[in-house]
């Protein structure tokens, strides 16, 4: 089965949905076109109910996040289908990690070619929980400044029309605006006061400038800001708003090559773990989807369910 989200950014380019429909018809494969969260959930249910082996998801990170959250929450007695994630969104963070974010149509045709062999990769979700909220699953959490920027870009695109608001350059335009406001001291971002506890790499209580958590590997990315320390499937980097020599160490931070002096005492916490508890957290973006929490109660992030991803 193919599940395609027509609302995803790249799906609107060059008649892609029409081409995907033609390919599905040629191969006799069911195509579900689903844009709203409830539509995506119903399509995922139908995929599992039919006992398919492979679910092709074409959309952005938010489309995949809706699918894996629903499947992970479901009390399924059967084996979950393998997923082929084809990037149809703006960032396609998970598809980039798997290696299926480019050449959407060509990759789909290669995947459906019976003479071609596909490889399988496993990724674990991040399971995000707070009392009173159902658990959510995804692969990348942005907090503090990164969450603020993501939300600002969402608001910018949704509050107007025209190329600068909704086109390819809209995200870049808003990023430049936010950067300019920061340079002249007019940024609206305020560092949240949070307390982070982990089971492997220690703790950090601070007004946070950066908070990033993932279960992805980022082996193909030039930005990989996670220190090679600790053990576990959850990767965390948090940086205090007054971290020592932050701007001098930004290149080391972004590449994960942390100096020995980049530790909790100097405002840096980074590495691998299995579980994180964060107090004071109000907002995160999970695979680009906005989530809000009660800051008076801890948010727990732990290793979630394993999903199998296929790629050429």
N, C-alpha and C positions, 0 to 999 in steps of 0.2 A: 504493500500500500504506500502511496505517496500522499503526504499531508503538506499542502502548500498554503502559506499565509499571504494573501494578495495585498495586505496592508504593509508588509515589510518593505523597506526602502528600495532595495535593488530589484524587487519583483515588478516594479512599475517601469523598468527600463526595457526598451526594445521588444515589447510584446512577449516578455518571458513566460507569462502565465499561459498564453496561447500556445507557445512552443512546448511547454511542459505538458499541456493537455494533449497535444498531438503525439508526443512521445509515449505518454501513458496509454493512449488508445492503440498505438502501434504494437505495444507489448502486451496489451490486454491486462493492464494493471489498474486497480481501483485508485481513483484520485479523489481526495477530500480537500476541498477549498474552504479554509476556516481562518477567519481573522480575529473574531472576538474570543476572549478567554473561554467562555462557555462552549463555543463552537469547537475550539481546539480540544477541550476535554471530551466532548462527545465523540469527536473523531478518534481520539486515542482509545476510548472505550471500544469503539467498533473495531479498531485494529486488533486489540487484544482478544475480543470476543470471536473474531474470525480465525484466531490461531496463527496469524502470520509470523514468519520467521524474521522478516526485516521490515522496519518502518523507515521510510525516507522522509525526513523533515526538511522542508525548504522554507527558510525564514530567517529571522534574526535571533539573537540570544534570548530575547523574551519569549519567542515561540517555543524554543527548546525548553526553557525554564518552566513554562506552563505544562509541557508534556511530562517532564521528569518528575515535577512535584506531584502531579496527579498519579502517575504510575507508582511512584515511591510510597504514596499514601494509601494506595489501594491494597486490599487484603487479597492479593492474587495467589492462587495456588499453582498457576502455570508459570513457566519460564517466561521472563520478559523478552520481547523481540529485540534483536540487535537494531541499532539506530545508525542510519547514514545521515549525517547532518550536513546540509549544503547551505552555504552562507547566502542569505537573501536580505540581510539587514545592513545597517551602517557599519558596525564594528566587527560582527561575526567572531567574537572572541573565542568561543569554544571551537568553532569550525577551523579557525586559524591554528589552534593547538593540535587538532587532529590532522590537519593538512588538507581540508576539503573546502576551503573558503574561496578559492578562485575557480574560474571557468565553470560556472554552474551547469550549463547545458552539456558541455563536453563531459564533465565528471558524471552527470546523471546517465548519459548514454553509455559511458564506459562501465558504470556500475550495473546496468541492465543487460550488458552484453554477456550471454551465457558462456562465451569462450574466455572471458577475462576472469582473473583471480582477484579476490578482495582480501585485504589483511584486516585483522581485528585488534583493536586497542581498548583497554579497560580504563575508565575514569570513574572515580567516586564522587558523588555529590557532596556538597556542604549541606548539612541539615541544620536549619536555623530555627530555634525555638524560644518562646517566652510564654510563661503561664498566661492562659487566656487567649492565645493565638494558635491556630493549627500550624504544625511544622511546615516550613517551606524548604524546597531543595533547589540548588543551583550550583554554579561552578566558580563564580567570582563575586566577591562582596567588596563594595567601595563604601568607605565611611569618611567622615571629616571633610577635608577639602575636595577630595575626588567625588564624593557623593554630592556635595554642593554644586560642583561644576556640572555634573550629569543632570541634576534637577534644573539648573539654570538653562541648559541647552534644551531640555524638554519644554520648559515654559516658553522659551523664545520661539521654538518651532510651532507651538500650539497657539500662540497669541497673535498671529498675523498671517499674511499670505504673500505670495510672490517668491521669486527665486532666492532672495537673500534670507527669507524666513523658512522656506520648505525645501529648497533645492539642495544640490550636492554641496554647495559652499556654506550652508547655513550653520553647521557645527563650527567650521573654521571661523566664520564671522563672529559668532558668539564667544568663542575662545579668545579671539583677539580683543574683543570688547572687555572681557573679564580680566585679561592680562593688563590691558591699559588701565583699568580701574585700580588694579593692585599696585601698579607702578606709581600712581599718583596718590596712593593712600586712601582710595575711596571704595575698597572692596567691602562688601556686606558680609563676608564670611567671618564667623566667630568660632574659634576652636572649642569643641565640646569637652567638658571635663569628664573623663572616663577612667575607669579602673579595669585593667585587663589582667586576668589570671589564666595561665596555661598549665598543662600537665607536663610540659617538657622543657620549656625555654625561659621560665621565670615570669615576671609580672612587670607592669608599668602603670603607674597612676599619674595622670597628667592631662593638661589641656592638649588635645591631639591635633597636629597639623595634618598628618596622613594616617589612614588606616586602610590596609588592603589585605584581603584574605582570599585564597584560592586553593583549589585542588588540581588545577591544571599544571602542566609541566613547563610551558613556555620555551621549549628547546629551540624553536625557530624564531623567537622574538629577540630583538636587541634590548628591549626592556624586560628585565627579570629581577625585580627588586627584593628577592628573598634570599636570606643568608643560608648557607649550607651547614646548618646546625640543628640538633635535635633529631627526632624520628617521628614518623607519622605521615598521613595523607594530607593533612591540613597545613597550608603554608601561610604564614602571617608576617606582615611588616607593619609596625606602628612607629610613628615618629612624633615626638613632642613638639609643641609650638616654639619652645626655646631650646631645642636640641643643639648641642655644642657643634659649632662649625658646620651648620647644615648646608649652606650654599657652597662651601668649599668641598663638601663631601657628596654633592648631589650625583656626580658621575659614578662614584663607588656605590652609592645607594641604588641607583637605577639598574645597575648591572649585577647587584647581589654580592659584590666584592667588598664586604664590610671590613673596615679597619678594626683592630682589636679594641680600640677605644670607643667604638660605636656600640654601646651596651646600654642597659636600662639606666645606669647611673648618669649617663650623658644624654639620655633621651631617646635611645633607639632600642627597639625590641623586634627581633626578626629570627625566623627559623621554622622548623617543622614541628608539629604536635598532633595530637589526636582530638583534643577538646579545648575550647576557649570559653571563658565566662567573662562577659563585659557588663559592668554596671555604668549607668549614666548615659547609655546609648539611646538617642532619640530617633535617628534616621539612618538607613542604609539604602544603597541600591544593590539589588541582587540580580545579576545579569541584566542590568539596566532597568529593572523594575523597582519602583519606589516602595519601601516598607517603612512604617512608623511604629515606634515602640514606647512603652512607658519607661522613662529613664530611672524610675525608682525600683525597678525590678530587673534582675540580670537577664541578659540575652545569652543563650548558650549556642555555640557553633561546634559541631562535632562531625566526624566522618560519617557520611550517609551511605546510601545504597550504591552498589556497583552497577554501572551500565556498560554494555558492550557497544563500541562504535566501529563501523566498517569504513574502510577507505581503500582507494586503489593502491 
